[in-house]
């Protein structure tokens, strides 16, 4: 290939890497400066460039076709990043359910991933999950998945099936199940606390259950979270394993025969 073809190929690789990094954990965080993100995407492009394969069907003759293939590559990366985003919504879901039960539903903080407003517990879980992501070297697995995508889906390959509706529905279902499982210990504990408060209210009608109940549920909820926190470390690691499994399924299943 000549210099022009290599330059076009470099932009196409950069487009896919940028799409993947836009929504994936850590790399997609708005706390990371944009220049650093561009630098990371550029560095990954530099690593992946010698390893990529080019579709024989790709034929670029003008600037419009270059833009067309750049959009295709960016969309491919974006879809793979979106898969990881869907799985990680289980963490936010668990936090929302827990906060509604312990009385934090009206308190929101800024999500470090996208600067949106999320419940306190969801933000706490997200920070812990990102620490687990780094400690377990899951970012290395993510980089390997990016490189693997170039082997399975060559640059310029147009026959890509990214509208895997059944797989997306399965991912959403898995995300909801994971979210409810994470919230289950705290929800069950708070439910038992509510039953106890109901019994106390019948036994002592003069007691103001509302005044006693709210701080009690917050206290018991927080204690329960810290007791089961070691279990959440394993759950977060399991979530990342599931996330990478779905990303691999999407990469391998997106190529039409």
VEXVOLUM-749740 format. One record per residue: residue number from 1; residue in one letter; x, y, z of N, C-alpha, C, O in turn. Coordinates in steps of 0.05 Angstrom, whole numbers, plus 5000, padded with zeros to 4 digits. Layout:
! VEXVOLUM-749740
NODE/NUM/A/X/Y/Z/X/Y/Z/X/Y/Z/X/Y/Z
...
//
This chain:
! VEXVOLUM-749740
NODE/1/X/5017/4976/5000/5000/5000/5000/5018/5025/5000/5039/5025/5012
NODE/2/X/5008/5046/4987/5023/5071/4986/5016/5088/5010/5000/5080/5028
NODE/3/X/5028/5111/5012/5025/5129/5035/4996/5137/5039/4986/5137/5061
NODE/4/X/4982/5144/5017/4954/5152/5018/4937/5130/5029/4920/5135/5046
NODE/5/X/4940/5105/5020/4924/5083/5029/4930/5077/5059/4911/5071/5074
NODE/6/X/4955/5079/5067/4962/5075/5095/4949/5097/5113/4940/5091/5135
NODE/7/X/4948/5121/5103/4936/5143/5118/4906/5139/5122/4895/5143/5143
NODE/8/X/4893/5131/5100/4864/5125/5101/4859/5102/5121/4840/5103/5137
NODE/9/X/4875/5081/5119/4872/5058/5137/4876/5066/5166/4862/5056/5184
NODE/10/X/4895/5084/5171/4900/5094/5198/4876/5108/5209/4869/5104/5233
NODE/11/X/4863/5125/5193/4839/5139/5202/4816/5119/5207/4801/5124/5226
NODE/12/X/4814/5098/5192/4793/5079/5196/4797/5063/5222/4777/5058/5236
NODE/13/X/4821/5056/5227/4827/5042/5253/4822/5061/5276/4810/5052/5296
NODE/14/X/4830/5086/5274/4825/5105/5295/4795/5109/5299/4786/5113/5322
NODE/15/X/4779/5109/5278/4750/5112/5281/4738/5090/5297/4721/5095/5314
NODE/16/X/4746/5065/5292/4734/5042/5307/4743/5043/5336/4726/5039/5354
NODE/17/X/4768/5049/5341/4778/5050/5368/4764/5072/5384/4758/5069/5407
NODE/18/X/4760/5095/5371/4747/5118/5384/4718/5110/5392/4709/5117/5413
NODE/19/X/4704/5096/5374/4677/5088/5379/4675/5069/5403/4657/5071/5420
NODE/20/X/4695/5050/5405/4695/5032/5427/4701/5046/5453/4688/5041/5474
NODE/21/X/4720/5064/5453/4728/5078/5478/4707/5098/5487/4708/5107/5510
NODE/22/X/4689/5105/5470/4669/5126/5477/4651/5118/5500/4643/5134/5516
NODE/23/X/4644/5092/5502/4625/5082/5521/4635/5061/5540/4621/5053/5559
NODE/24/X/4660/5052/5537/4670/5031/5554/4679/5042/5581/4684/5066/5584
NODE/25/X/4681/5024/5601/4689/5033/5628/4716/5046/5628/4733/5039/5612
NODE/26/X/4720/5065/5646/4745/5080/5649/4751/5098/5625/4752/5122/5628
NODE/27/X/4754/5086/5602/4761/5101/5578/4740/5121/5570/4745/5142/5559
NODE/28/X/4714/5114/5575/4692/5131/5567/4685/5152/5588/4666/5168/5584
NODE/29/X/4699/5152/5611/4692/5171/5632/4697/5200/5624/4717/5206/5611
NODE/30/X/4678/5217/5631/4681/5246/5625/4702/5259/5643/4711/5282/5638
NODE/31/X/4711/5245/5664/4732/5256/5681/4759/5255/5667/4777/5270/5675
NODE/32/X/4762/5238/5647/4787/5237/5632/4787/5259/5611/4768/5262/5596
NODE/33/X/4807/5276/5611/4808/5299/5592/4806/5289/5563/4816/5267/5556
NODE/34/X/4794/5305/5546/4790/5297/5518/4816/5292/5504/4819/5274/5487
NODE/35/X/4836/5309/5510/4862/5305/5497/4874/5278/5504/4887/5265/5488
NODE/36/X/4871/5270/5530/4882/5245/5538/4867/5222/5525/4879/5202/5517
NODE/37/X/4840/5225/5522/4825/5204/5507/4834/5201/5479/4838/5179/5469
NODE/38/X/4838/5224/5465/4848/5223/5438/4876/5210/5437/4882/5195/5418
NODE/39/X/4892/5217/5457/4919/5205/5458/4918/5175/5462/4933/5160/5450
NODE/40/X/4900/5166/5480/4897/5137/5485/4887/5123/5460/4896/5101/5452
NODE/41/X/4867/5135/5446/4856/5124/5421/4878/5123/5400/4880/5103/5385
NODE/42/X/4894/5144/5399/4916/5145/5379/4937/5124/5386/4948/5111/5367
NODE/43/X/4943/5120/5411/4963/5100/5419/4953/5072/5413/4968/5055/5403
NODE/44/X/4927/5067/5418/4915/5041/5412/4915/5036/5381/4920/5014/5372
NODE/45/X/4910/5058/5366/4911/5056/5337/4939/5048/5328/4942/5032/5309
NODE/46/X/4959/5060/5340/4987/5054/5333/4994/5025/5338/5008/5012/5323
NODE/47/X/4983/5014/5361/4988/4986/5368/4973/4967/5348/4984/4947/5339
NODE/48/X/4948/4974/5342/4931/4957/5326/4938/4958/5296/4933/4939/5282
NODE/49/X/4949/4980/5287/4953/4985/5259/4968/4962/5245/4959/4953/5223
NODE/50/X/4990/4952/5256/5005/4931/5242/4990/4904/5242/4996/4886/5226
NODE/51/X/4969/4901/5259/4955/4876/5262/4929/4874/5247/4918/4852/5244
NODE/52/X/4919/4897/5236/4893/4897/5224/4894/4884/5196/4914/4884/5183
NODE/53/X/4871/4872/5189/4868/4862/5162/4848/4879/5147/4830/4891/5160
NODE/54/X/4851/4881/5121/4834/4899/5105/4816/4881/5087/4826/4862/5075
NODE/55/X/4791/4888/5086/4772/4873/5069/4780/4877/5040/4786/4899/5031
NODE/56/X/4779/4855/5025/4785/4856/4996/4765/4872/4981/4770/4883/4959
NODE/57/X/4740/4874/4993/4719/4888/4979/4721/4918/4982/4707/4933/4968
NODE/58/X/4738/4928/5000/4740/4957/5004/4754/4970/4980/4777/4963/4973
NODE/59/X/4740/4989/4969/4751/5004/4946/4745/5033/4949/4723/5042/4946
NODE/60/X/4766/5048/4956/4762/5077/4961/4773/5093/4937/4797/5091/4930
NODE/61/X/4755/5108/4925/4764/5124/4902/4760/5154/4906/4771/5170/4891
NODE/62/X/4744/5162/4926/4739/5190/4931/4735/5195/4961/4733/5177/4976
NODE/63/X/4734/5221/4968/4731/5229/4996/4705/5220/5008/4704/5215/5032
NODE/64/X/4684/5218/4992/4658/5210/5003/4659/5180/5012/4647/5173/5032
NODE/65/X/4673/5164/4997/4676/5136/5005/4693/5134/5031/4688/5116/5047
NODE/66/X/4713/5151/5033/4729/5151/5057/4711/5158/5082/4713/5144/5102
NODE/67/X/4695/5178/5079/4677/5186/5101/4657/5163/5107/4650/5159/5130
NODE/68/X/4647/5150/5086/4628/5128/5089/4641/5105/5106/4628/5095/5125
NODE/69/X/4665/5098/5099/4679/5076/5114/4686/5085/5142/4686/5068/5161
NODE/70/X/4693/5110/5146/4699/5120/5173/4674/5118/5191/4676/5110/5214
NODE/71/X/4651/5125/5180/4626/5123/5195/4619/5094/5202/4610/5088/5224
NODE/72/X/4624/5076/5183/4620/5047/5188/4637/5038/5211/4628/5024/5229
NODE/73/X/4663/5044/5210/4681/5036/5231/4675/5048/5258/4676/5034/5278
NODE/74/X/4667/5073/5258/4659/5086/5283/4634/5073/5295/4633/5069/5319
NODE/75/X/4615/5067/5278/4591/5054/5287/4596/5026/5298/4584/5018/5318
NODE/76/X/4614/5011/5285/4622/4985/5295/4633/4987/5323/4625/4972/5341
NODE/77/X/4652/5006/5327/4663/5010/5354/4642/5019/5374/4643/5011/5397
NODE/78/X/4624/5037/5365/4604/5047/5383/4585/5025/5393/4577/5025/5416
NODE/79/X/4578/5007/5375/4560/4985/5383/4574/4967/5404/4561/4959/5423
NODE/80/X/4599/4961/5400/4613/4944/5420/4616/4959/5446/4614/4946/5467
NODE/81/X/4620/4985/5446/4621/5001/5470/4594/5001/5484/4592/5001/5508
NODE/82/X/4572/5002/5468/4545/5003/5478/4538/4977/5493/4523/4978/5512
NODE/83/X/4549/4955/5484/4545/4929/5497/4555/4931/5526/4542/4922/5544
NODE/84/X/4579/4941/5529/4590/4944/5556/4574/4963/5573/4570/4959/5597
NODE/85/X/4564/4984/5560/4547/5004/5575/4522/4991/5585/4513/4997/5608
NODE/86/X/4509/4974/5569/4484/4961/5577/4489/4943/5601/4472/4943/5620
NODE/87/X/4511/4928/5601/4516/4910/5623/4521/4926/5649/4512/4918/5670
NODE/88/X/4535/4949/5647/4542/4965/5670/4518/4979/5682/4519/4989/5704
NODE/89/X/4496/4981/5666/4472/4994/5677/4461/4978/5701/4445/4988/5717
NODE/90/X/4469/4952/5703/4460/4936/5725/4469/4948/5752/4455/4945/5772
NODE/91/X/4493/4960/5752/4503/4973/5776/4486/4996/5784/4479/4999/5808
NODE/92/X/4478/5013/5765/4461/5036/5771/4433/5026/5780/4421/5037/5798
NODE/93/X/4423/5005/5767/4397/4994/5775/4397/4985/5804/4378/4990/5819
NODE/94/X/4418/4970/5811/4420/4961/5839/4421/4984/5859/4408/4984/5880
NODE/95/X/4436/5005/5852/4437/5029/5869/4410/5043/5872/4403/5052/5894
NODE/96/X/4396/5045/5850/4369/5058/5851/4350/5042/5869/4336/5054/5885
NODE/97/X/4350/5016/5866/4332/4999/5882/4339/5001/5911/4321/5004/5928
NODE/98/X/4365/5000/5917/4373/5002/5945/4366/5029/5958/4356/5030/5980
NODE/99/X/4372/5051/5943/4366/5077/5953/4337/5082/5958/4329/5095/5977
NODE/100/X/4320/5071/5941/4291/5074/5945/4282/5059/5970/4262/5067/5983
NODE/101/X/4296/5038/5978/4288/5023/6001/4299/5034/6027/4285/5033/6048
NODE/102/X/4323/5045/6026/4335/5055/6052/4329/5085/6056/4335/5096/6078
NODE/103/X/4318/5099/6036/4310/5127/6040/4328/5147/6028/4327/5171/6035
NODE/104/X/4345/5139/6008/4363/5158/5995/4353/5165/5967/4368/5177/5951
NODE/105/X/4328/5159/5961/4318/5163/5933/4318/5193/5925/4319/5198/5901
NODE/106/X/4317/5211/5944/4317/5240/5937/4345/5252/5935/4348/5275/5928
NODE/107/X/4365/5236/5942/4393/5246/5942/4407/5236/5918/4409/5212/5914
NODE/108/X/4418/5254/5902/4433/5247/5878/4461/5259/5878/4465/5280/5890
NODE/109/X/4479/5246/5865/4506/5256/5861/4513/5254/5832/4498/5243/5816
NODE/110/X/4537/5265/5825/4546/5265/5797/4560/5238/5790/4578/5230/5804
NODE/111/X/4551/5225/5769/4564/5201/5759/4590/5208/5746/4590/5224/5727
NODE/112/X/4613/5197/5755/4638/5204/5743/4642/5194/5714/4659/5203/5700
NODE/113/X/4624/5175/5706/4626/5165/5679/4616/5184/5658/4629/5190/5638
NODE/114/X/4592/5195/5663/4579/5213/5643/4568/5239/5654/4554/5253/5640
NODE/115/X/4574/5245/5679/4565/5270/5692/4535/5272/5695/4524/5294/5699
NODE/116/X/4521/5249/5694/4492/5249/5699/4487/5247/5729/4506/5240/5745
NODE/117/X/4463/5253/5738/4455/5251/5766/4446/5223/5772/4427/5213/5760
NODE/118/X/4459/5210/5791/4452/5183/5799/4450/5181/5829/4461/5198/5843
NODE/119/X/4436/5160/5840/4434/5157/5869/4461/5153/5882/4481/5145/5869
NODE/120/X/4462/5158/5908/4487/5157/5923/4499/5128/5922/4523/5125/5917
NODE/121/X/4482/5108/5927/4492/5081/5928/4502/5072/5900/4522/5058/5898
NODE/122/X/4488/5080/5879/4496/5074/5852/4524/5085/5846/4540/5072/5833
NODE/123/X/4528/5110/5855/4555/5122/5851/4576/5108/5867/4599/5104/5857
NODE/124/X/4570/5100/5891/4589/5085/5908/4596/5058/5895/4619/5050/5893
NODE/125/X/4575/5044/5885/4580/5018/5871/4596/5022/5846/4613/5006/5840
NODE/126/X/4591/5044/5832/4605/5048/5807/4635/5053/5812/4652/5042/5798
NODE/127/X/4641/5068/5832/4670/5074/5839/4684/5048/5847/4706/5042/5839
NODE/128/X/4670/5031/5864/4681/5006/5872/4685/4988/5848/4706/4974/5845
NODE/129/X/4665/4987/5830/4667/4970/5806/4691/4978/5788/4704/4961/5777
NODE/130/X/4695/5005/5785/4718/5014/5769/4745/5006/5781/4764/5001/5767
NODE/131/X/4746/5007/5808/4770/4998/5822/4775/4968/5817/4798/4960/5812
NODE/132/X/4753/4952/5818/4756/4924/5812/4764/4920/5783/4780/4902/5777
NODE/133/X/4754/4936/5765/4760/4935/5737/4790/4938/5733/4802/4924/5716
NODE/134/X/4802/4957/5747/4831/4962/5744/4848/4941/5759/4868/4932/5749
NODE/135/X/4839/4934/5783/4854/4914/5799/4856/4887/5785/4877/4874/5786
NODE/136/X/4834/4879/5773/4834/4853/5759/4845/4854/5731/4844/4834/5716
NODE/137/X/4857/4877/5723/4868/4880/5696/4848/4876/5674/4854/4866/5652
NODE/138/X/4823/4883/5680/4802/4879/5659/4806/4899/5636/4797/4893/5614
NODE/139/X/4820/4921/5641/4826/4939/5619/4845/4926/5599/4844/4933/5575
NODE/140/X/4861/4907/5608/4878/4893/5589/4861/4874/5571/4866/4872/5547
NODE/141/X/4841/4862/5584/4823/4844/5568/4807/4861/5548/4802/4852/5526
NODE/142/X/4800/4885/5556/4785/4903/5537/4803/4909/5513/4793/4909/5491
NODE/143/X/4828/4915/5518/4846/4922/5496/4850/4898/5478/4851/4901/5453
NODE/144/X/4851/4873/5489/4853/4849/5473/4828/4845/5456/4829/4837/5433
NODE/145/X/4804/4852/5468/4779/4850/5453/4779/4869/5429/4769/4863/5408
NODE/146/X/4790/4893/5433/4792/4913/5412/4809/4902/5389/4802/4904/5366
NODE/147/X/4832/4891/5396/4850/4879/5376/4837/4855/5362/4840/4851/5338
NODE/148/X/4822/4840/5377/4808/4816/5366/4787/4824/5345/4783/4810/5326
NODE/149/X/4775/4847/5350/4754/4856/5331/4765/4861/5303/4752/4857/5283
NODE/150/X/4791/4869/5302/4803/4875/5276/4809/4849/5261/4811/4848/5236
NODE/151/X/4813/4827/5276/4818/4801/5263/4793/4789/5252/4793/4777/5231
NODE/152/X/4771/4793/5267/4745/4781/5259/4731/4798/5238/4720/4787/5218
NODE/153/X/4731/4824/5242/4718/4843/5224/4739/4860/5211/4748/4879/5223
NODE/154/X/4747/4853/5187/4768/4869/5173/4760/4898/5169/4736/4904/5167
NODE/155/X/4779/4916/5167/4773/4944/5161/4760/4945/5133/4770/4933/5114
NODE/156/X/4738/4961/5131/4725/4964/5106/4705/4942/5100/4694/4942/5078
NODE/157/X/4700/4924/5119/4681/4902/5114/4653/4913/5118/4646/4922/5139
NODE/158/X/4637/4912/5096/4611/4925/5096/4588/4906/5105/4568/4915/5115
NODE/159/X/4592/4880/5102/4571/4861/5109/4571/4854/5138/4576/4831/5146
NODE/160/X/4566/4874/5154/4567/4871/5183/4539/4872/5194/4523/4891/5188
NODE/161/X/4532/4853/5210/4505/4852/5222/4507/4860/5252/4513/4844/5269
NODE/162/X/4502/4886/5257/4504/4896/5284/4477/4898/5297/4475/4905/5321
NODE/163/X/4455/4893/5282/4428/4895/5294/4420/4868/5304/4400/4857/5295
NODE/164/X/4435/4857/5323/4429/4831/5335/4408/4835/5357/4415/4836/5380
NODE/165/X/4383/4838/5349/4362/4845/5368/4359/4825/5390/4357/4833/5414
NODE/166/X/4360/4799/5384/4357/4779/5404/4379/4781/5425/4374/4777/5449
NODE/167/X/4403/4786/5415/4426/4788/5434/4424/4813/5451/4431/4812/5475
NODE/168/X/4414/4835/5440/4410/4860/5456/4389/4855/5477/4393/4864/5500
NODE/169/X/4367/4842/5470/4346/4836/5490/4358/4818/5512/4351/4821/5536
NODE/170/X/4374/4799/5504/4387/4781/5524/4405/4797/5543/4405/4791/5567
NODE/171/X/4420/4816/5532/4437/4832/5548/4421/4849/5568/4429/4851/5592
NODE/172/X/4399/4861/5559/4382/4877/5576/4371/4859/5599/4370/4868/5622
NODE/173/X/4362/4835/5591/4351/4817/5612/4372/4810/5632/4366/4809/5656
NODE/174/X/4396/4804/5623/4418/4797/5641/4424/4820/5659/4430/4817/5683
NODE/175/X/4424/4845/5648/4430/4869/5664/4410/4872/5686/4417/4879/5709
NODE/176/X/4384/4869/5680/4363/4872/5700/4366/4850/5722/4364/4856/5746
NODE/177/X/4372/4826/5714/4375/4804/5733/4399/4809/5752/4396/4806/5776
NODE/178/X/4421/4818/5741/4444/4825/5757/4438/4848/5776/4447/4847/5800
NODE/179/X/4424/4868/5767/4417/4890/5784/4400/4882/5808/4405/4891/5830
NODE/180/X/4380/4865/5803/4362/4856/5824/4377/4838/5844/4372/4838/5868
NODE/181/X/4395/4821/5833/4411/4804/5851/4429/4820/5869/4432/4813/5893
NODE/182/X/4441/4841/5859/4459/4858/5875/4443/4872/5897/4452/4875/5920
NODE/183/X/4418/4880/5891/4402/4895/5910/4388/4876/5930/4379/4886/5951
NODE/184/X/4386/4850/5924/4370/4832/5940/4377/4831/5969/4359/4833/5986
NODE/185/X/4403/4829/5977/4409/4827/6006/4399/4852/6022/4389/4849/6044
NODE/186/X/4403/4875/6010/4394/4899/6024/4364/4902/6025/4353/4909/6045
NODE/187/X/4351/4895/6002/4322/4897/6001/4309/4878/6021/4290/4886/6034
NODE/188/X/4319/4854/6023/4308/4834/6042/4312/4844/6071/4294/4841/6087
NODE/189/X/4336/4855/6076/4341/4865/6103/4322/4888/6110/4312/4889/6133
NODE/190/X/4318/4906/6092/4300/4929/6097/4271/4920/6099/4256/4931/6115
NODE/191/X/4264/4900/6084/4237/4888/6086/4233/4877/6114/4211/4881/6126
NODE/192/X/4252/4862/6124/4250/4851/6151/4249/4874/6172/4235/4872/6192
NODE/193/X/4264/4896/6167/4263/4919/6185/4235/4931/6185/4225/4939/6206
NODE/194/X/4223/4934/6161/4196/4945/6159/4175/4928/6174/4157/4938/6188
NODE/195/X/4179/4901/6172/4161/4883/6187/4164/4887/6217/4144/4888/6232
NODE/196/X/4189/4889/6226/4195/4894/6254/4183/4920/6263/4171/4922/6285
NODE/197/X/4185/4941/6247/4173/4967/6254/4143/4965/6256/4130/4978/6273
NODE/198/X/4131/4950/6238/4102/4946/6239/4093/4932/6264/4073/4940/6276
NODE/199/X/4108/4912/6273/4102/4898/6298/4105/4917/6322/4088/4917/6339
NODE/200/X/4126/4933/6322/4130/4952/6343/4108/4973/6344/4100/4982/6366
NODE/201/X/4099/4982/6321/4078/5002/6320/4052/4991/6332/4037/5006/6345
NODE/202/X/4046/4965/6327/4022/4953/6339/4026/4949/6369/4007/4952/6384
NODE/203/X/4050/4942/6377/4055/4937/6405/4056/4963/6421/4048/4964/6444
NODE/204/X/4068/4984/6409/4070/5010/6422/4058/5032/6405/4073/5045/6390
NODE/205/X/4032/5036/6406/4019/5056/6388/4029/5084/6392/4027/5101/6374
NODE/206/X/4040/5090/6416/4049/5117/6421/4075/5123/6407/4083/5147/6406
NODE/207/X/4089/5103/6397/4115/5108/6384/4111/5119/6356/4094/5109/6341
NODE/208/X/4126/5140/6349/4124/5151/6322/4142/5135/6303/4167/5138/6303
NODE/209/X/4130/5117/6288/4145/5098/6271/4160/5113/6249/4182/5105/6242
NODE/210/X/4149/5135/6239/4162/5150/6217/4189/5162/6226/4209/5160/6212
NODE/211/X/4189/5174/6250/4213/5186/6260/4234/5165/6267/4258/5169/6261
NODE/212/X/4226/5143/6278/4244/5122/6285/4253/5106/6261/4276/5098/6258
NODE/213/X/4234/5101/6243/4239/5083/6220/4259/5093/6200/4276/5078/6191
NODE/214/X/4258/5119/6193/4276/5129/6172/4305/5127/6179/4321/5115/6164
NODE/215/X/4314/5137/6202/4342/5134/6209/4350/5105/6214/4373/5097/6208
NODE/216/X/4331/5089/6224/4337/5061/6229/4342/5046/6203/4361/5030/6201
NODE/217/X/4326/5051/6183/4329/5038/6157/4355/5046/6143/4369/5030/6131
NODE/218/X/4362/5072/6145/4387/5081/6134/4411/5068/6148/4430/5059/6135
NODE/219/X/4410/5067/6174/4431/5055/6189/4434/5025/6183/4456/5016/6177
NODE/220/X/4412/5010/6183/4413/4982/6177/4421/4977/6148/4436/4958/6143
NODE/221/X/4411/4994/6130/4418/4991/6102/4448/4994/6097/4460/4979/6083
NODE/222/X/4460/5015/6109/4489/5020/6106/4506/4998/6119/4526/4990/6107
NODE/223/X/4497/4989/6142/4512/4967/6155/4511/4942/6138/4531/4928/6135
NODE/224/X/4488/4936/6126/4485/4912/6109/4503/4915/6085/4515/4895/6076
NODE/225/X/4504/4939/6073/4521/4943/6049/4550/4937/6055/4563/4923/6040
NODE/226/X/4560/4947/6078/4588/4942/6085/4593/4913/6093/4616/4903/6089
NODE/227/X/4573/4900/6104/4577/4871/6111/4580/4854/6086/4596/4836/6084
NODE/228/X/4563/4860/6066/4563/4844/6041/4582/4855/6020/4583/4845/5997
NODE/229/X/4597/4876/6027/4615/4888/6007/4635/4869/5995/4640/4870/5970
NODE/230/X/4647/4850/6010/4665/4830/5997/4651/4814/5976/4663/4806/5956
NODE/231/X/4625/4809/5980/4610/4794/5960/4607/4811/5934/4607/4800/5912
NODE/232/X/4604/4837/5937/4601/4855/5914/4627/4855/5897/4625/4858/5873
NODE/233/X/4650/4852/5910/4674/4851/5894/4673/4828/5875/4681/4831/5851
NODE/234/X/4664/4805/5884/4662/4781/5866/4640/4786/5845/4643/4778/5822
NODE/235/X/4618/4799/5853/4597/4804/5834/4606/4823/5812/4600/4818/5788
NODE/236/X/4621/4844/5819/4631/4863/5799/4650/4849/5779/4649/4854/5755
NODE/237/X/4667/4832/5790/4685/4817/5773/4670/4799/5754/4677/4795/5731
NODE/238/X/4648/4786/5765/4631/4769/5748/4617/4786/5726/4614/4776/5704
NODE/239/X/4609/4810/5733/4596/4828/5713/4615/4834/5690/4607/4834/5667
NODE/240/X/4640/4839/5697/4660/4845/5675/4665/4821/5658/4669/4823/5634
NODE/241/X/4665/4797/5670/4669/4772/5654/4645/4769/5635/4649/4761/5612
NODE/242/X/4621/4774/5645/4597/4772/5628/4598/4793/5606/4591/4788/5583
NODE/243/X/4607/4817/5613/4610/4839/5593/4628/4831/5570/4622/4835/5547
NODE/244/X/4651/4820/5577/4671/4812/5556/4660/4789/5540/4666/4787/5516
NODE/245/X/4645/4771/5552/4634/4749/5538/4614/4759/5517/4613/4749/5494
NODE/246/X/4597/4778/5525/4578/4789/5506/4592/4805/5483/4583/4804/5460
NODE/247/X/4613/4819/5490/4628/4834/5470/4640/4814/5449/4639/4819/5425
NODE/248/X/4651/4792/5459/4662/4771/5441/4640/4760/5424/4643/4755/5400
NODE/249/X/4616/4755/5436/4594/4744/5421/4585/4763/5399/4579/4755/5376
NODE/250/X/4585/4789/5405/4577/4809/5386/4598/4811/5363/4590/4813/5340
NODE/251/X/4623/4809/5370/4644/4811/5350/4642/4786/5331/4643/4789/5307
NODE/252/X/4639/4763/5343/4639/4738/5327/4612/4735/5312/4612/4723/5290
NODE/253/X/4590/4745/5323/4564/4742/5311/4556/4764/5292/4536/4762/5279
NODE/254/X/4573/4784/5290/4565/4807/5273/4574/4803/5244/4566/4819/5226
NODE/255/X/4590/4783/5238/4600/4778/5211/4580/4760/5197/4575/4738/5205
NODE/256/X/4569/4771/5175/4550/4755/5159/4565/4736/5142/4586/4742/5130
NODE/257/X/4554/4713/5139/4566/4693/5122/4562/4698/5093/4571/4683/5076
//
